[in-house]
């Protein structure tokens, strides 16, 4: 290819991908900054201890209608102890004292895990159960892995939100208004989250990256094609 033609091609391709490179580079810097300003996802915490004297209702007496049990855990909170039974239909809760079932335990357990995560520095009435998530959304992304989770809002100056997994007994994500602003900027400019359709978004990302690759490639070729011979 004629060097002048290659130079013009490189100039226009470079101009076309300049905005993409600026967005990728700027948001990439932000991503590194976020590793300094935001802690990693919380580690799973051990379950709260319980006293064997609270186990008056034996596991063998659980209803046979539960079917095969995938896992069974014991949770103690608010001076009560419960069996958490995981079945193909989801989680069910039975009192270890008398065997009664209470579906409302799921919500109360999520709140208890959130309070334990933040410690005693926040009043108990500051925690509000918001909703259960069975799918990822723009704030709770697939990188956090666990589903379902329960969103707990905390009435503090930071706008704290906790995403709680009752199956693991831990907080899957801890965020607030400032942290989420940084995360939103990164998602918008680095991952093109402003495009709601994933297929279209991936296509635009691949196209933009391919143009940047072509600009760099033509620049390298142009360098060697136009350099002066010694």
N, C-alpha and C positions, 0 to 999 in steps of 0.2 A: 504494500500500500504506500502511496506517495506520502512522504513525511508531513507535508502541509495539510493533506486531507486527514491524516492521523491526528495532527495537532488540533484541528478544528473539532474532530470527533471527541477527542479527549476533553476539550474545553467545554463542549455542550453537555457531555455525559457527566463531567465533574460538577457543572452548575446544577444539573438535575438532581444529583445526589447530595449536594452540599447541605441542604436542610436536614435530610435524613441523617447524615453523619453528625451534624451539630446536635440533633436531638439524642442520637445514640450515645455520643460522647458525653454530653451534659448529664443525661440521666444515668449513665454509667458511673460518672463521678459521684452523683447523688447516692447511688447504690452502695458505694464504698463508704461514704459519709454515714449512711444509715447503719452500717455495722459498728460505727463508733457511738452513735446516738441512741440506738435501739438495742435492747438485749435480745438474745436468741429466744425462740419459743420456750416456754417454761418446761422444765423437766418433769416427768411424771413423779408424783409424790406418793409415798407409801400410804396405805390405808390407815385410818385411825385405829388405835388399839381397842380391843373389846375384852370384856371379862367373860370367861366361860360360864359364870353363874347366870349370865343373861340368856343363855341358850337353854330354854326349857322345852321348846318345840323342836323335835328331831327332824333332820333332813328327810329321813325315811317316811315321814308323815306328810310330806308335801303332796299335793293332788296328783294323781296318776294322769289326769287330763293334760298336764303340762307337756307330756310327750318327752322325747329325748332332751336332756339338759346339756347345753353347750358349755356353760360355765356357771359357777356359783360363788358368790362373794358375800362377805359379811360387812355391813357398814353400820357404824355407830355415830349418831349425831343427835343433838338436842335431847340427850338422856334416853334415847331409844335405839334399839338394835334391830336390824332387818337383814333378811336373806335377799340378795339380789340374784334372781334366777334368769339366765339368758336362754331363751328358746328360739325356735324358728319364727315365732310371732313377735319377738322383741323382748324387752326386759319387764319382769314382773317382780313385785315386792311382797314379802310375807314377814310378819312379825316373828322374831325368834322366841318371843314370850308365849304367844298363844296361837300362832299360825294364821292370823287374820290377814287378808290381802288388802292393800291400800295403794291404788294407782297414783294417788297424789304424792307419794313418797318421792317419785322421780324429780318433781319440781323442788321439793324441800331439800333433797340431797344436793341438787345443783347449786342451790343457794348456800348450803353449808360448805361445799367445796370452795366456792368463791370467797366466802368469809375466811376460811382457813388459809387460802392463798395469800390474801392481803394482810392477815394477822389481826391483831387487836387495835390497830391504829384507826380503823374506820368503824363507825357505829353500825350496828346490825340493821337498823331501819334504812340505811343508805343504799342497800342492795335491792334492786328491782328485777324480778324475772320478766324478760321481754318476750322471748319466743324460742321455739325449737327449730333447728336447721337440719333438714334432711338432704340438702344439696348445698354446694358451695355458692357463694355470692361474691360481690365485688370487694367486700371487706374480709370475709373469711374464705381464703383462696384454697385451691387444691393442694398447695404446698404444705398445708397444716395437717393433711391426711385424715384426721379422725372425723367420722360422721356416724351417727348424728351427734350434734352438740347443742348446748343450750346457751343462749346469749343472756348474760346478766349485766345490767347497767348499774353503775355506781354513781351516786349523787356527790361528786367531788368537783373541785375546780378544774380538773384536767379532762373531764368527760370520759372517764375510764369505762371500757367495755371488756368483759371477760367471756371467753367461749369455753364452756365446761363440758367435759366428757364424763358422764356418770359411769360409763363402762370401765374406764381406766381410773376413775376417781381423781382426775387431775384437770388442770387448766390447759387447754390446747393452744389458746392464744390470749395474750394480754395486750391491749392497745388503748390508745386515747386519742384526743383530737389532734395533737401535734404529730404523734407517730403516724396516724392515719393520713394526715396531709402529705407527709413525706412519701408514704407508700403510694398514695394516689398519683402524685406527680410522677413517680417512677413508672407506675403502670401505664399512665396516659402517654408518656413520651418515649418510653423504652419498649413497651409491649403493645402500644397502640390500642389501649383499652377503650378508647373513644369509639372504636368500631365494634358494635355489639355482636355481630355474627362472627363466630370463631373461624369458619372456613374462609370468609372474606378477609378477616384480620390476618390469618396465616398467609394468605396469598399476597397481600400487600407487603407484609414483612419480608417474604421471600423475594418479591420483586425489588423492593428497596435495597435489600442486601445484595442482590445480583447486580444492580446498577452500580453500587459502591465498589463491588468486586471488579466490574468492567472498567470503571474509572481508574482504579489502581493499576489494573493490568495494562491498559493503554498507556498510562503514565510510564510504567517500567519499559514497555516496548518503545515508546517515544524517546526515552532517555538513551537507549542503546542505538536507536535508529538515527538519531541526530547528533550524537557525540562526535567530536572531532577525532580523527585518526591521529595517532602519535606519529 
